[in-house]
Amino acid sequence: AARARVGAAAMATIAPPTTASYCFGRARPKPHEGPVTTASALVSARSILDAAGIGFVCTRSSDGAPDCRVMDVRRLDDTRLSFSLVTRTCTRKAAQIAADSRVTLAFHDPRAAGENGYVALSGRVREVVEKDAQRAVWKDSWTLFHTAPEVLPPDSDVLVYVFEPDRLELVDNERWLRGDWRPVTLVRTRDNWEPAPAPPRAARGAATAAARRSAAPPPSM
């Protein structure tokens, strides 16, 4: 009992004063009322994107491993959740995108004491070549580090892309969307988002078993 009291006192010094009884002391938020719908999931996605500001852009390296970096991106559309992003021809991500246009954008939700809320958008990017089209998706803050679209090669090595997601996954701890830790997943067909089909139970079991095998230490010799 004494050890438990000492442990509780130690946790009280770590947890912020606004937290109480849930996950390191935070009070459990009121669950989202009613079923989780596509509309309610998109409300959560937009609110997380608004709060996050910047995100991680993840590409695929030459050996197949994910390669991620923080980038200042611009949200272009609140329905499709498309984004524009900028880089230079000399960067790793430019070479990686040229080899594989599949990209994931991930945003951490800083609200709710930063308790693991996030949005992850997966899809493909396409290069924007025409200068007027580049200007249409340009973000003013980029000009601090990159030449403007009106500057032409060889005086500019800037590349501009538009990212179009076809899959969305999120956890919203501010609205407590599901009432538990399971993410909400949507897929997009044309301009419409809809709930992702649940994988068959057998497939889920096989994926879990494979993950456990890959995480297990090698047998001792």
C-alpha positions as CSV (number, residue, x, y, z in Angstrom):
1,A,0.0,0.0,0.0
2,A,2.9,2.4,0.9
3,R,4.5,1.6,-2.5
4,A,1.2,2.3,-4.3
5,R,1.0,5.7,-2.5
6,V,4.5,6.5,-3.5
7,G,3.8,5.6,-7.1
8,A,0.6,7.7,-7.2
9,A,2.6,10.6,-5.8
10,A,5.2,10.2,-8.5
11,M,2.6,10.2,-11.2
12,A,1.0,13.3,-9.8
13,T,4.3,15.2,-10.2
14,I,4.5,14.0,-13.9
15,A,0.9,14.5,-15.0
16,P,-0.1,18.1,-15.9
17,P,-2.5,19.8,-13.4
18,T,-5.4,19.7,-16.0
19,T,-5.5,15.9,-16.0
20,A,-7.5,13.7,-13.6
21,S,-8.2,10.0,-14.0
22,Y,-7.8,8.9,-17.6
23,C,-4.5,8.1,-19.4
24,F,-1.9,9.6,-17.1
25,G,-4.6,11.4,-15.2
26,R,-6.7,13.0,-17.9
27,A,-10.4,13.0,-17.4
28,R,-12.2,10.9,-19.9
29,P,-13.9,13.2,-22.5
30,K,-17.6,12.9,-23.3
31,P,-18.0,10.4,-26.2
32,H,-19.2,11.5,-29.5
33,E,-23.0,11.1,-29.6
34,G,-24.5,8.8,-32.1
35,P,-22.9,6.5,-34.7
36,V,-19.6,7.5,-36.3
37,T,-20.5,8.6,-39.8
38,T,-18.4,9.7,-42.8
39,A,-19.5,13.3,-42.0
40,S,-18.5,13.2,-38.4
41,A,-15.1,11.6,-39.3
42,L,-14.4,14.4,-41.8
43,V,-15.3,17.0,-39.2
44,S,-12.7,15.4,-36.9
45,A,-10.2,15.2,-39.7
46,R,-10.5,18.9,-40.6
47,S,-10.3,20.0,-37.0
48,I,-7.1,18.0,-36.5
49,L,-5.6,19.4,-39.7
50,D,-6.5,22.9,-38.5
51,A,-4.9,22.3,-35.1
52,A,-1.8,20.6,-36.5
53,G,-0.6,23.1,-39.1
54,I,2.4,21.2,-40.3
55,G,2.7,17.5,-41.0
56,F,5.0,14.6,-41.8
57,V,5.5,13.7,-45.5
58,C,6.4,10.1,-45.9
59,T,7.8,8.6,-49.1
60,R,9.4,5.3,-50.0
61,S,13.2,5.0,-50.1
62,S,15.1,3.0,-52.7
63,D,15.4,0.0,-50.3
64,G,11.6,0.1,-49.7
65,A,11.8,1.6,-46.2
66,P,9.6,4.6,-45.3
67,D,11.3,8.0,-45.3
68,C,9.6,10.8,-43.3
69,R,10.2,14.5,-42.8
70,V,8.3,17.5,-41.4
71,M,7.0,19.8,-44.1
72,D,5.0,23.0,-44.4
73,V,2.2,21.9,-46.7
74,R,-0.9,23.7,-48.0
75,R,-4.4,22.2,-47.7
76,L,-6.2,22.9,-51.0
77,D,-9.6,21.3,-50.4
78,D,-11.8,20.5,-47.4
79,T,-13.7,17.7,-49.2
80,R,-11.1,15.8,-51.1
81,L,-8.4,16.8,-48.5
82,S,-5.9,17.4,-51.2
83,F,-2.6,19.3,-50.4
84,S,0.2,20.9,-52.3
85,L,3.9,20.6,-51.3
86,V,7.2,21.9,-52.5
87,T,10.7,20.7,-52.7
88,R,13.8,20.9,-54.9
89,T,15.3,18.7,-57.6
90,C,18.3,17.9,-55.4
91,T,16.4,16.4,-52.5
92,R,15.9,12.8,-51.6
93,K,12.1,13.1,-51.7
94,A,12.2,14.4,-55.2
95,A,14.1,11.3,-56.4
96,Q,11.8,9.0,-54.3
97,I,8.6,10.6,-55.6
98,A,9.9,10.3,-59.2
99,A,10.4,6.5,-58.5
100,D,7.1,6.0,-56.6
101,S,4.4,8.6,-56.4
102,R,2.7,7.0,-53.3
103,V,2.9,9.3,-50.3
104,T,1.5,9.4,-46.8
105,L,0.9,12.7,-45.0
106,A,0.6,12.4,-41.2
107,F,-0.5,15.1,-38.7
108,H,-0.3,14.9,-34.9
109,D,-3.2,16.4,-33.0
110,P,-1.7,18.8,-30.4
111,R,-5.1,19.2,-28.6
112,A,-6.3,17.0,-25.7
113,A,-2.8,17.2,-24.1
114,G,-1.3,15.7,-27.3
115,E,-2.6,12.2,-26.4
116,N,-1.9,10.4,-29.7
117,G,-4.7,11.9,-31.8
118,Y,-3.7,12.0,-35.5
119,V,-4.8,12.0,-39.1
120,A,-2.9,9.9,-41.7
121,L,-3.7,10.5,-45.4
122,S,-2.4,8.1,-48.0
123,G,-2.5,8.6,-51.7
124,R,-0.4,9.8,-54.7
125,V,1.3,13.0,-55.8
126,R,1.5,14.5,-59.2
127,E,4.0,17.2,-60.3
128,V,2.6,20.6,-61.2
129,V,4.6,21.9,-64.1
130,E,2.7,24.9,-65.6
131,K,3.7,28.1,-63.8
132,D,0.2,29.5,-63.4
133,A,-0.9,26.2,-62.0
134,Q,2.0,26.3,-59.6
135,R,1.1,29.8,-58.5
136,A,-2.5,28.6,-57.8
137,V,-1.4,26.1,-55.3
138,W,1.6,28.0,-53.9
139,K,1.9,28.9,-50.2
140,D,3.3,32.3,-49.4
141,S,5.5,31.0,-46.6
142,W,7.4,28.8,-49.2
143,T,8.9,31.9,-50.7
144,L,11.1,32.3,-47.7
145,F,13.1,29.2,-48.8
146,H,12.2,28.6,-52.4
147,T,12.2,30.7,-55.6
148,A,8.7,31.8,-56.7
149,P,7.0,30.0,-59.6
150,E,7.7,32.9,-61.9
151,V,11.4,32.2,-61.7
152,L,12.2,29.7,-64.5
153,P,15.0,27.1,-64.8
154,P,18.0,27.2,-64.7
155,D,17.5,29.9,-62.1
156,S,15.1,27.7,-60.2
157,D,15.2,24.1,-59.2
158,V,11.8,24.1,-57.4
159,L,9.3,21.2,-57.8
160,V,5.6,21.6,-56.8
161,Y,3.3,18.7,-56.3
162,V,-0.4,18.2,-55.6
163,F,-1.2,15.3,-53.2
164,E,-4.6,13.5,-53.6
165,P,-5.4,11.1,-50.8
166,D,-7.5,7.9,-51.3
167,R,-7.3,6.7,-47.7
168,L,-7.8,8.4,-44.4
169,E,-7.2,7.1,-40.9
170,L,-7.7,9.1,-37.7
171,V,-8.0,9.1,-33.9
172,D,-9.7,12.1,-32.4
173,N,-9.2,12.3,-28.6
174,E,-10.7,15.8,-28.5
175,R,-14.1,14.7,-29.6
176,W,-13.6,11.1,-28.4
177,L,-15.0,9.9,-31.7
178,R,-15.3,6.2,-31.1
179,G,-15.2,6.1,-27.3
180,D,-12.0,3.9,-27.5
181,W,-8.6,3.8,-29.2
182,R,-9.6,2.3,-32.5
183,P,-9.0,4.5,-35.5
184,V,-11.6,5.5,-38.0
185,T,-10.7,4.6,-41.5
186,L,-12.3,6.1,-44.7
187,V,-11.5,5.5,-48.4
188,R,-12.2,7.9,-51.2
189,T,-13.7,7.2,-54.6
190,R,-13.6,10.2,-56.9
191,D,-14.9,13.1,-54.6
192,N,-16.7,10.9,-52.1
193,W,-15.4,9.4,-48.8
194,E,-16.9,6.3,-47.4
195,P,-16.1,3.9,-44.5
196,A,-13.3,1.4,-45.4
197,P,-14.5,-2.2,-45.5
198,A,-13.4,-4.2,-42.5
199,P,-10.8,-6.9,-43.3
200,P,-12.0,-10.5,-42.8
201,R,-11.4,-11.9,-39.3
202,A,-9.0,-14.5,-40.7
203,A,-7.0,-11.8,-42.4
204,R,-6.8,-9.7,-39.2
205,G,-5.6,-12.7,-37.3
206,A,-2.9,-13.5,-39.9
207,A,-1.7,-9.9,-39.9
208,T,-1.5,-9.9,-36.1
209,A,0.4,-13.2,-36.0
210,A,2.8,-11.9,-38.7
211,A,3.5,-8.7,-36.7
212,R,4.2,-10.7,-33.6
213,R,6.6,-13.0,-35.4
214,S,8.5,-10.1,-36.9
215,A,8.8,-8.4,-33.5
216,A,9.9,-11.6,-31.7
217,P,13.7,-11.8,-30.9
218,P,15.7,-14.4,-32.9
219,P,16.1,-17.7,-31.1
220,S,19.3,-18.1,-29.2
221,M,21.9,-20.5,-30.7
